[in-house]
Amino acid sequence: QVKVRVVSENRTGLLAAISNTISAQGVNIDGGRITTSRDNRAVQTFELAIPDRKHLDAVMRSVSKVKGVLSVERVRS
């Protein structure tokens, strides 16, 4: 179980694009939390079932290439 935070523009269809990108990597989204701000930003925190670090890096790289994504980082709690 890994938490990943994605900061993006707040626009229609972007959450779907991000979740589709994660799913296309063969990763299950076990949970998620989305918040938005007045400056047209969205923060999505996903709980992902990822087998290893190499797979995590690939998922994060893929998500960072989605148009409108500003940053992707692992959240350590």
Gaussian input, Z-matrix of N, CA and C with variables (Angstrom, degrees):
# hf/3-21g

backbone

0 1
 N
 C     1     B1
 C     2     B2     1     A1
 N     3     B3     2     A2     1     D1
 C     4     B4     3     A3     2     D2
 C     5     B5     4     A4     3     D3
 N     6     B6     5     A5     4     D4
 C     7     B7     6     A6     5     D5
 C     8     B8     7     A7     6     D6
 N     9     B9     8     A8     7     D7
 C    10    B10     9     A9     8     D8
 C    11    B11    10    A10     9     D9
 N    12    B12    11    A11    10    D10
 C    13    B13    12    A12    11    D11
 C    14    B14    13    A13    12    D12
 N    15    B15    14    A14    13    D13
 C    16    B16    15    A15    14    D14
 C    17    B17    16    A16    15    D15
 N    18    B18    17    A17    16    D16
 C    19    B19    18    A18    17    D17
 C    20    B20    19    A19    18    D18
 N    21    B21    20    A20    19    D19
 C    22    B22    21    A21    20    D20
 C    23    B23    22    A22    21    D21
 N    24    B24    23    A23    22    D22
 C    25    B25    24    A24    23    D23
 C    26    B26    25    A25    24    D24
 N    27    B27    26    A26    25    D25
 C    28    B28    27    A27    26    D26
 C    29    B29    28    A28    27    D27
 N    30    B30    29    A29    28    D28
 C    31    B31    30    A30    29    D29
 C    32    B32    31    A31    30    D30
 N    33    B33    32    A32    31    D31
 C    34    B34    33    A33    32    D32
 C    35    B35    34    A34    33    D33
 N    36    B36    35    A35    34    D34
 C    37    B37    36    A36    35    D35
 C    38    B38    37    A37    36    D36
 N    39    B39    38    A38    37    D37
 C    40    B40    39    A39    38    D38
 C    41    B41    40    A40    39    D39
 N    42    B42    41    A41    40    D40
 C    43    B43    42    A42    41    D41
 C    44    B44    43    A43    42    D42
 N    45    B45    44    A44    43    D43
 C    46    B46    45    A45    44    D44
 C    47    B47    46    A46    45    D45
 N    48    B48    47    A47    46    D46
 C    49    B49    48    A48    47    D47
 C    50    B50    49    A49    48    D48
 N    51    B51    50    A50    49    D49
 C    52    B52    51    A51    50    D50
 C    53    B53    52    A52    51    D51
 N    54    B54    53    A53    52    D52
 C    55    B55    54    A54    53    D53
 C    56    B56    55    A55    54    D54
 N    57    B57    56    A56    55    D55
 C    58    B58    57    A57    56    D56
 C    59    B59    58    A58    57    D57
 N    60    B60    59    A59    58    D58
 C    61    B61    60    A60    59    D59
 C    62    B62    61    A61    60    D60
 N    63    B63    62    A62    61    D61
 C    64    B64    63    A63    62    D62
 C    65    B65    64    A64    63    D63
 N    66    B66    65    A65    64    D64
 C    67    B67    66    A66    65    D65
 C    68    B68    67    A67    66    D66
 N    69    B69    68    A68    67    D67
 C    70    B70    69    A69    68    D68
 C    71    B71    70    A70    69    D69
 N    72    B72    71    A71    70    D70
 C    73    B73    72    A72    71    D71
 C    74    B74    73    A73    72    D72
 N    75    B75    74    A74    73    D73
 C    76    B76    75    A75    74    D74
 C    77    B77    76    A76    75    D75
 N    78    B78    77    A77    76    D76
 C    79    B79    78    A78    77    D77
 C    80    B80    79    A79    78    D78
 N    81    B81    80    A80    79    D79
 C    82    B82    81    A81    80    D80
 C    83    B83    82    A82    81    D81
 N    84    B84    83    A83    82    D82
 C    85    B85    84    A84    83    D83
 C    86    B86    85    A85    84    D84
 N    87    B87    86    A86    85    D85
 C    88    B88    87    A87    86    D86
 C    89    B89    88    A88    87    D87
 N    90    B90    89    A89    88    D88
 C    91    B91    90    A90    89    D89
 C    92    B92    91    A91    90    D90
 N    93    B93    92    A92    91    D91
 C    94    B94    93    A93    92    D92
 C    95    B95    94    A94    93    D93
 N    96    B96    95    A95    94    D94
 C    97    B97    96    A96    95    D95
 C    98    B98    97    A97    96    D96
 N    99    B99    98    A98    97    D97
 C   100   B100    99    A99    98    D98
 C   101   B101   100   A100    99    D99
 N   102   B102   101   A101   100   D100
 C   103   B103   102   A102   101   D101
 C   104   B104   103   A103   102   D102
 N   105   B105   104   A104   103   D103
 C   106   B106   105   A105   104   D104
 C   107   B107   106   A106   105   D105
 N   108   B108   107   A107   106   D106
 C   109   B109   108   A108   107   D107
 C   110   B110   109   A109   108   D108
 N   111   B111   110   A110   109   D109
 C   112   B112   111   A111   110   D110
 C   113   B113   112   A112   111   D111
 N   114   B114   113   A113   112   D112
 C   115   B115   114   A114   113   D113
 C   116   B116   115   A115   114   D114
 N   117   B117   116   A116   115   D115
 C   118   B118   117   A117   116   D116
 C   119   B119   118   A118   117   D117
 N   120   B120   119   A119   118   D118
 C   121   B121   120   A120   119   D119
 C   122   B122   121   A121   120   D120
 N   123   B123   122   A122   121   D121
 C   124   B124   123   A123   122   D122
 C   125   B125   124   A124   123   D123
 N   126   B126   125   A125   124   D124
 C   127   B127   126   A126   125   D125
 C   128   B128   127   A127   126   D126
 N   129   B129   128   A128   127   D127
 C   130   B130   129   A129   128   D128
 C   131   B131   130   A130   129   D129
 N   132   B132   131   A131   130   D130
 C   133   B133   132   A132   131   D131
 C   134   B134   133   A133   132   D132
 N   135   B135   134   A134   133   D133
 C   136   B136   135   A135   134   D134
 C   137   B137   136   A136   135   D135
 N   138   B138   137   A137   136   D136
 C   139   B139   138   A138   137   D137
 C   140   B140   139   A139   138   D138
 N   141   B141   140   A140   139   D139
 C   142   B142   141   A141   140   D140
 C   143   B143   142   A142   141   D141
 N   144   B144   143   A143   142   D142
 C   145   B145   144   A144   143   D143
 C   146   B146   145   A145   144   D144
 N   147   B147   146   A146   145   D145
 C   148   B148   147   A147   146   D146
 C   149   B149   148   A148   147   D147
 N   150   B150   149   A149   148   D148
 C   151   B151   150   A150   149   D149
 C   152   B152   151   A151   150   D150
 N   153   B153   152   A152   151   D151
 C   154   B154   153   A153   152   D152
 C   155   B155   154   A154   153   D153
 N   156   B156   155   A155   154   D154
 C   157   B157   156   A156   155   D155
 C   158   B158   157   A157   156   D156
 N   159   B159   158   A158   157   D157
 C   160   B160   159   A159   158   D158
 C   161   B161   160   A160   159   D159
 N   162   B162   161   A161   160   D160
 C   163   B163   162   A162   161   D161
 C   164   B164   163   A163   162   D162
 N   165   B165   164   A164   163   D163
 C   166   B166   165   A165   164   D164
 C   167   B167   166   A166   165   D165
 N   168   B168   167   A167   166   D166
 C   169   B169   168   A168   167   D167
 C   170   B170   169   A169   168   D168
 N   171   B171   170   A170   169   D169
 C   172   B172   171   A171   170   D170
 C   173   B173   172   A172   171   D171
 N   174   B174   173   A173   172   D172
 C   175   B175   174   A174   173   D173
 C   176   B176   175   A175   174   D174
 N   177   B177   176   A176   175   D175
 C   178   B178   177   A177   176   D176
 C   179   B179   178   A178   177   D177
 N   180   B180   179   A179   178   D178
 C   181   B181   180   A180   179   D179
 C   182   B182   181   A181   180   D180
 N   183   B183   182   A182   181   D181
 C   184   B184   183   A183   182   D182
 C   185   B185   184   A184   183   D183
 N   186   B186   185   A185   184   D184
 C   187   B187   186   A186   185   D185
 C   188   B188   187   A187   186   D186
 N   189   B189   188   A188   187   D187
 C   190   B190   189   A189   188   D188
 C   191   B191   190   A190   189   D189
 N   192   B192   191   A191   190   D190
 C   193   B193   192   A192   191   D191
 C   194   B194   193   A193   192   D192
 N   195   B195   194   A194   193   D193
 C   196   B196   195   A195   194   D194
 C   197   B197   196   A196   195   D195
 N   198   B198   197   A197   196   D196
 C   199   B199   198   A198   197   D197
 C   200   B200   199   A199   198   D198
 N   201   B201   200   A200   199   D199
 C   202   B202   201   A201   200   D200
 C   203   B203   202   A202   201   D201
 N   204   B204   203   A203   202   D202
 C   205   B205   204   A204   203   D203
 C   206   B206   205   A205   204   D204
 N   207   B207   206   A206   205   D205
 C   208   B208   207   A207   206   D206
 C   209   B209   208   A208   207   D207
 N   210   B210   209   A209   208   D208
 C   211   B211   210   A210   209   D209
 C   212   B212   211   A211   210   D210
 N   213   B213   212   A212   211   D211
 C   214   B214   213   A213   212   D212
 C   215   B215   214   A214   213   D213
 N   216   B216   215   A215   214   D214
 C   217   B217   216   A216   215   D215
 C   218   B218   217   A217   216   D216
 N   219   B219   218   A218   217   D217
 C   220   B220   219   A219   218   D218
 C   221   B221   220   A220   219   D219
 N   222   B222   221   A221   220   D220
 C   223   B223   222   A222   221   D221
 C   224   B224   223   A223   222   D222
 N   225   B225   224   A224   223   D223
 C   226   B226   225   A225   224   D224
 C   227   B227   226   A226   225   D225
 N   228   B228   227   A227   226   D226
 C   229   B229   228   A228   227   D227
 C   230   B230   229   A229   228   D228

   B1=1.4542
   B2=1.5202
   B3=1.3359
   B4=1.4632
   B5=1.5189
   B6=1.3382
   B7=1.4663
   B8=1.5177
   B9=1.3414
   B10=1.4597
   B11=1.5239
   B12=1.3402
   B13=1.4691
   B14=1.5257
   B15=1.3286
   B16=1.4590
   B17=1.5262
   B18=1.3102
   B19=1.4614
   B20=1.5265
   B21=1.3249
   B22=1.4619
   B23=1.5178
   B24=1.3319
   B25=1.4521
   B26=1.5273
   B27=1.3107
   B28=1.4581
   B29=1.5267
   B30=1.3502
   B31=1.4543
   B32=1.5263
   B33=1.2964
   B34=1.4561
   B35=1.5278
   B36=1.3236
   B37=1.4579
   B38=1.5097
   B39=1.3292
   B40=1.4651
   B41=1.5219
   B42=1.3174
   B43=1.4661
   B44=1.5295
   B45=1.3209
   B46=1.4676
   B47=1.5295
   B48=1.3188
   B49=1.4659
   B50=1.5241
   B51=1.3319
   B52=1.4663
   B53=1.5244
   B54=1.3220
   B55=1.4657
   B56=1.5304
   B57=1.3276
   B58=1.4666
   B59=1.5255
   B60=1.3088
   B61=1.4652
   B62=1.5267
   B63=1.3254
   B64=1.4692
   B65=1.5246
   B66=1.3154
   B67=1.4679
   B68=1.5251
   B69=1.3283
   B70=1.4647
   B71=1.5287
   B72=1.3264
   B73=1.4668
   B74=1.5389
   B75=1.3381
   B76=1.4619
   B77=1.5197
   B78=1.3302
   B79=1.4658
   B80=1.5222
   B81=1.3244
   B82=1.4550
   B83=1.5268
   B84=1.3270
   B85=1.4656
   B86=1.5270
   B87=1.3388
   B88=1.4585
   B89=1.5244
   B90=1.3207
   B91=1.4572
   B92=1.5106
   B93=1.3088
   B94=1.4521
   B95=1.5140
   B96=1.3269
   B97=1.4649
   B98=1.5158
   B99=1.3137
   B100=1.4600
   B101=1.5201
   B102=1.3260
   B103=1.4601
   B104=1.5267
   B105=1.3208
   B106=1.4562
   B107=1.5221
   B108=1.3148
   B109=1.4605
   B110=1.5233
   B111=1.2907
   B112=1.4698
   B113=1.5191
   B114=1.3216
   B115=1.4655
   B116=1.5297
   B117=1.3455
   B118=1.4650
   B119=1.5260
   B120=1.3301
   B121=1.4604
   B122=1.5265
   B123=1.3217
   B124=1.4627
   B125=1.5165
   B126=1.3234
   B127=1.4612
   B128=1.5221
   B129=1.3256
   B130=1.4579
   B131=1.5169
   B132=1.3202
   B133=1.4543
   B134=1.5188
   B135=1.3266
   B136=1.4574
   B137=1.5139
   B138=1.3268
   B139=1.4612
   B140=1.5191
   B141=1.3279
   B142=1.4481
   B143=1.5255
   B144=1.3226
   B145=1.4640
   B146=1.5224
   B147=1.3247
   B148=1.4670
   B149=1.5313
   B150=1.3364
   B151=1.4721
   B152=1.5239
   B153=1.3396
   B154=1.4623
   B155=1.5266
   B156=1.3158
   B157=1.4645
   B158=1.5360
   B159=1.3253
   B160=1.4637
   B161=1.5375
   B162=1.3191
   B163=1.4670
   B164=1.5356
   B165=1.3202
   B166=1.4678
   B167=1.5281
   B168=1.3267
   B169=1.4629
   B170=1.5229
   B171=1.3327
   B172=1.4648
   B173=1.5359
   B174=1.3251
   B175=1.4683
   B176=1.5217
   B177=1.3129
   B178=1.4603
   B179=1.5251
   B180=1.3271
   B181=1.4682
   B182=1.5245
   B183=1.3289
   B184=1.4705
   B185=1.5168
   B186=1.3230
   B187=1.4634
   B188=1.5302
   B189=1.3110
   B190=1.4726
   B191=1.5226
   B192=1.3305
   B193=1.4689
   B194=1.5260
   B195=1.3409
   B196=1.4686
   B197=1.5274
   B198=1.3253
   B199=1.4663
   B200=1.5293
   B201=1.3220
   B202=1.4607
   B203=1.5137
   B204=1.3384
   B205=1.4682
   B206=1.5254
   B207=1.3290
   B208=1.4593
   B209=1.5277
   B210=1.3424
   B211=1.4576
   B212=1.5299
   B213=1.3337
   B214=1.4585
   B215=1.5142
   B216=1.3324
   B217=1.4602
   B218=1.5187
   B219=1.3318
   B220=1.4561
   B221=1.5120
   B222=1.3288
   B223=1.4520
   B224=1.5164
   B225=1.2991
   B226=1.4729
   B227=1.5211
   B228=1.3329
   B229=1.4739
   B230=1.4990
   A1=108.53
   A2=115.24
   A3=121.57
   A4=108.71
   A5=116.21
   A6=120.15
   A7=108.99
   A8=114.68
   A9=121.26
   A10=107.95
   A11=115.81
   A12=121.07
   A13=108.97
   A14=114.49
   A15=121.52
   A16=107.70
   A17=116.53
   A18=121.60
   A19=106.31
   A20=115.09
   A21=119.23
   A22=110.80
   A23=113.59
   A24=119.49
   A25=107.16
   A26=117.06
   A27=121.61
   A28=107.25
   A29=115.40
   A30=118.50
   A31=110.24
   A32=115.65
   A33=122.84
   A34=110.63
   A35=116.43
   A36=122.48
   A37=115.62
   A38=117.70
   A39=118.95
   A40=112.09
   A41=118.00
   A42=120.11
   A43=110.16
   A44=117.35
   A45=121.32
   A46=110.45
   A47=117.24
   A48=120.88
   A49=111.09
   A50=116.64
   A51=120.69
   A52=110.42
   A53=117.54
   A54=119.81
   A55=110.97
   A56=118.29
   A57=120.90
   A58=111.38
   A59=116.97
   A60=121.77
   A61=110.63
   A62=116.17
   A63=120.25
   A64=109.73
   A65=117.31
   A66=121.89
   A67=112.12
   A68=116.91
   A69=121.31
   A70=111.97
   A71=116.36
   A72=121.19
   A73=111.39
   A74=115.97
   A75=120.04
   A76=113.65
   A77=115.67
   A78=121.14
   A79=109.63
   A80=116.06
   A81=121.64
   A82=109.94
   A83=115.81
   A84=121.27
   A85=106.60
   A86=116.39
   A87=121.58
   A88=113.07
   A89=117.27
   A90=120.64
   A91=109.83
   A92=115.20
   A93=118.70
   A94=111.79
   A95=114.31
   A96=121.69
   A97=107.39
   A98=115.88
   A99=120.64
   A100=109.08
   A101=115.85
   A102=121.14
   A103=107.74
   A104=115.31
   A105=120.29
   A106=109.66
   A107=115.55
   A108=120.28
   A109=109.62
   A110=115.69
   A111=121.28
   A112=112.58
   A113=117.46
   A114=120.09
   A115=112.26
   A116=115.95
   A117=122.88
   A118=112.91
   A119=116.22
   A120=121.89
   A121=109.17
   A122=115.39
   A123=121.47
   A124=107.62
   A125=115.98
   A126=121.70
   A127=106.80
   A128=115.10
   A129=121.08
   A130=108.24
   A131=116.64
   A132=121.38
   A133=107.04
   A134=115.54
   A135=122.02
   A136=110.81
   A137=116.36
   A138=122.45
   A139=105.85
   A140=115.92
   A141=121.39
   A142=111.22
   A143=115.90
   A144=122.08
   A145=107.14
   A146=116.56
   A147=121.80
   A148=108.87
   A149=116.76
   A150=120.18
   A151=115.41
   A152=118.53
   A153=118.95
   A154=111.22
   A155=115.40
   A156=123.03
   A157=111.93
   A158=116.35
   A159=120.73
   A160=110.58
   A161=115.75
   A162=121.20
   A163=109.94
   A164=116.63
   A165=121.14
   A166=110.40
   A167=116.60
   A168=120.08
   A169=111.27
   A170=116.99
   A171=121.22
   A172=110.78
   A173=116.89
   A174=120.99
   A175=109.78
   A176=117.35
   A177=120.65
   A178=111.52
   A179=117.56
   A180=120.98
   A181=110.95
   A182=116.30
   A183=120.62
   A184=111.48
   A185=117.08
   A186=120.98
   A187=110.40
   A188=117.23
   A189=119.71
   A190=112.19
   A191=118.22
   A192=122.08
   A193=113.31
   A194=117.23
   A195=120.44
   A196=108.44
   A197=116.36
   A198=120.81
   A199=109.87
   A200=116.25
   A201=122.18
   A202=113.25
   A203=117.66
   A204=120.85
   A205=108.17
   A206=115.90
   A207=121.66
   A208=112.49
   A209=117.10
   A210=120.26
   A211=110.44
   A212=114.31
   A213=122.49
   A214=107.27
   A215=117.01
   A216=119.53
   A217=110.92
   A218=114.66
   A219=120.20
   A220=108.42
   A221=116.26
   A222=120.98
   A223=107.99
   A224=115.63
   A225=120.63
   A226=107.40
   A227=114.42
   A228=117.13
   A229=112.18
   D1=123.61
   D2=-178.97
   D3=-130.77
   D4=139.01
   D5=174.57
   D6=-99.68
   D7=134.17
   D8=178.94
   D9=-128.74
   D10=132.10
   D11=178.11
   D12=-106.62
   D13=129.96
   D14=178.81
   D15=-119.41
   D16=124.78
   D17=174.57
   D18=-106.53
   D19=130.47
   D20=-175.41
   D21=-146.32
   D22=175.29
   D23=168.41
   D24=-66.37
   D25=155.58
   D26=176.31
   D27=-100.71
   D28=93.68
   D29=-179.70
   D30=-141.26
   D31=157.11
   D32=-178.23
   D33=-58.85
   D34=131.23
   D35=174.92
   D36=88.85
   D37=-10.06
   D38=-176.35
   D39=-70.96
   D40=-39.53
   D41=176.76
   D42=-60.05
   D43=-42.19
   D44=178.26
   D45=-62.49
   D46=-42.54
   D47=179.71
   D48=-62.77
   D49=-41.18
   D50=179.56
   D51=-67.16
   D52=-47.47
   D53=-178.63
   D54=-66.04
   D55=-35.59
   D56=176.25
   D57=-65.39
   D58=-37.67
   D59=177.96
   D60=-64.53
   D61=-42.69
   D62=178.05
   D63=-63.98
   D64=-47.01
   D65=-179.52
   D66=-62.32
   D67=-37.25
   D68=179.81
   D69=-63.16
   D70=-20.96
   D71=177.47
   D72=-85.96
   D73=2.38
   D74=179.40
   D75=79.00
   D76=24.55
   D77=-177.11
   D78=-110.18
   D79=135.03
   D80=177.62
   D81=-88.22
   D82=136.42
   D83=174.32
   D84=-92.39
   D85=109.76
   D86=-177.79
   D87=-84.85
   D88=-18.52
   D89=179.53
   D90=-171.80
   D91=164.73
   D92=179.50
   D93=-164.18
   D94=155.38
   D95=177.01
   D96=-141.45
   D97=130.51
   D98=-178.24
   D99=-124.62
   D100=131.56
   D101=173.84
   D102=-129.49
   D103=153.46
   D104=177.52
   D105=-125.47
   D106=160.00
   D107=179.97
   D108=-126.25
   D109=169.46
   D110=-178.64
   D111=-70.80
   D112=-18.95
   D113=-179.65
   D114=-89.19
   D115=25.18
   D116=175.33
   D117=64.47
   D118=36.33
   D119=177.03
   D120=-115.94
   D121=150.71
   D122=174.10
   D123=-126.08
   D124=141.17
   D125=175.92
   D126=-119.63
   D127=117.78
   D128=178.70
   D129=-111.90
   D130=128.30
   D131=174.97
   D132=-115.54
   D133=118.47
   D134=-177.44
   D135=-109.82
   D136=142.56
   D137=169.26
   D138=-102.31
   D139=118.00
   D140=-173.30
   D141=-117.97
   D142=143.28
   D143=174.42
   D144=-93.21
   D145=97.93
   D146=-175.89
   D147=-121.84
   D148=130.75
   D149=-174.11
   D150=-72.51
   D151=-31.65
   D152=-176.57
   D153=-157.81
   D154=172.13
   D155=-175.67
   D156=-63.79
   D157=-38.33
   D158=-179.39
   D159=-61.27
   D160=-42.51
   D161=178.98
   D162=-66.98
   D163=-40.45
   D164=177.50
   D165=-59.51
   D166=-46.08
   D167=179.76
   D168=-60.16
   D169=-40.99
   D170=179.85
   D171=-64.52
   D172=-42.34
   D173=179.28
   D174=-64.03
   D175=-45.87
   D176=-178.97
   D177=-63.56
   D178=-39.65
   D179=176.82
   D180=-62.54
   D181=-44.31
   D182=-179.57
   D183=-63.42
   D184=-44.10
   D185=-179.86
   D186=-65.16
   D187=-38.05
   D188=-178.80
   D189=-65.15
   D190=-19.99
   D191=179.67
   D192=-85.82
   D193=-7.94
   D194=178.90
   D195=-69.19
   D196=129.64
   D197=-178.57
   D198=-60.42
   D199=126.25
   D200=-179.73
   D201=103.98
   D202=-13.67
   D203=177.50
   D204=-79.86
   D205=129.56
   D206=-177.27
   D207=-99.20
   D208=-35.20
   D209=177.90
   D210=-158.57
   D211=153.44
   D212=177.06
   D213=-137.32
   D214=128.57
   D215=179.33
   D216=-147.59
   D217=151.87
   D218=174.62
   D219=-79.34
   D220=138.74
   D221=178.20
   D222=-104.13
   D223=121.42
   D224=177.87
   D225=-103.94
   D226=125.88
   D227=-177.30
   D228=-119.20

